[in-house]
Amino acid sequence: MSKYLALDYGEKRIGLAISDPTRTIARPYQTLTVTSLKKLVSELQKIIESENVTKIIVGLPLTLKGTDSRKTEEVREFVRELQSRLAVPVETADERLTTVQAHSTLHALGKKPSKHRDRVDQYAAVHLLQTILDKEKWQQKRDEEHE
């Protein structure tokens, strides 16, 4: 089966999370340092091929009220660039509070978020991806019950 890859976008770092092949569990994958779009796309292409990724989900930073901000438009532009350069679908998903959840996860693991910023980005992507995976499983189960 194929995997999903989630991205927690940042100007300097992008945290990645990947699903298992059954698309049930999300786990931290790695953090990419942003130096150029060309290099980033190349690294993502390598991951897509080596991990059999069939979809990328990018966290969309909406305000707590659910509206767009300057950062939201920056992420939308980044997504458009990825959509034009990658051979897999690139979608967005609401990432509100994923960083807060990531901080809680790191605290639970006994780590200080301020000393593990790359892990914060990865765990924010994990929380984003796990929400998508759970929603898809729930929808699949609901559809099967209504057949």
C-alpha positions in Angstrom: 0.0 0.0 0.0 1.0 3.6 -0.3 1.8 6.2 2.3 0.9 9.8 3.0 3.4 12.5 3.8 2.5 15.6 5.9 4.4 18.8 6.0 4.5 21.5 8.7 5.7 24.4 6.7 8.1 27.0 8.0 10.4 29.5 6.4 13.5 27.9 7.8 12.4 24.3 8.5 9.7 21.9 7.3 8.8 19.1 9.6 7.7 15.9 8.0 5.5 13.0 9.2 4.7 9.9 7.3 2.0 7.3 7.6 2.5 3.5 7.7 1.5 1.6 4.5 -2.0 0.9 5.8 -2.4 4.7 6.5 -3.4 4.0 10.1 -0.5 5.5 12.1 1.5 8.7 11.6 5.1 9.0 12.8 7.8 11.6 12.8 9.9 11.3 9.7 12.5 14.1 9.4 13.0 17.9 9.3 14.2 19.6 6.1 16.1 22.8 6.2 14.8 25.2 3.6 17.6 26.6 1.4 15.9 26.8 -1.9 12.6 25.7 -3.5 14.5 23.7 -6.1 16.4 21.7 -3.5 13.3 21.2 -1.3 11.4 19.8 -4.3 14.3 17.5 -5.1 14.4 16.2 -1.6 10.6 15.7 -1.6 10.8 13.8 -4.9 13.4 11.4 -3.4 11.1 10.8 -0.4 8.0 10.2 -2.6 9.9 7.6 -4.6 11.7 5.8 -1.8 8.7 5.7 0.5 5.9 5.2 -2.1 4.1 8.4 -1.1 0.8 8.9 -3.0 -0.4 12.1 -1.3 1.2 15.1 0.5 -0.8 17.1 3.0 0.5 20.6 4.0 -0.7 22.2 7.2 -2.6 25.4 6.5 -2.1 28.0 9.3 -5.5 29.5 9.8 -6.2 31.9 12.6 -8.0 30.6 15.6 -11.2 32.1 14.1 -10.6 30.0 11.0 -9.7 32.9 8.7 -6.6 33.5 6.5 -3.6 35.4 7.6 -0.4 36.6 5.8 1.2 33.2 6.6 -1.8 31.3 5.2 -1.3 33.0 1.8 2.4 32.2 2.0 1.6 28.5 2.5 -1.0 28.5 -0.3 1.7 29.9 -2.7 4.1 27.1 -1.5 1.4 24.5 -2.1 0.8 25.8 -5.6 4.5 25.5 -6.3 4.5 21.9 -5.1 1.4 21.1 -7.1 3.1 22.3 -10.3 6.3 20.4 -9.6 5.4 17.1 -8.0 3.7 14.1 -9.5 1.4 13.4 -6.5 -1.6 15.3 -5.2 -0.7 18.1 -2.7 -3.5 19.1 -0.4 -3.9 21.4 2.6 -5.5 20.7 6.0 -6.2 22.9 8.9 -3.3 22.8 11.3 -4.7 24.9 14.1 -3.2 23.9 17.5 -0.9 21.3 16.0 2.2 23.1 17.4 0.5 23.2 20.9 -0.1 19.5 20.6 3.5 19.0 19.5 4.8 20.9 22.6 2.6 18.7 24.8 3.9 15.5 23.2 7.5 16.6 23.7 6.9 17.5 27.3 5.3 14.1 27.8 8.5 12.6 26.3 10.6 14.6 28.8 12.0 16.9 26.2 12.0 20.7 26.1 10.4 22.1 22.9 12.8 25.1 22.9 15.8 22.7 22.6 14.1 20.4 20.0 12.6 22.8 17.5 13.1 20.3 14.6 11.1 17.7 16.6 8.4 20.3 17.3 8.0 20.6 13.5 7.9 16.9 13.0 5.3 16.3 15.8 3.1 19.1 14.5 3.1 17.3 11.2 2.4 14.0 13.0 -0.7 15.5 14.7 -1.9 17.0 11.4 -1.4 13.6 9.6 -3.0 11.5 12.3 -6.1 13.7 12.2 -6.4 13.1 8.4 -5.8 9.3 8.8 -8.4 9.0 11.5 -10.9 11.0 9.5 -10.4 8.8 6.5 -10.7 5.6 8.5 -13.9 6.9 10.2 -15.4 7.9 6.8 -14.5 4.5 5.3 -16.1 2.7 8.2 -19.2 4.9 7.9 -19.5 4.3 4.2 -19.2 0.5 4.7 -22.0 0.7 7.3 -24.3 2.4 4.8 -23.8 0.0 2.0 
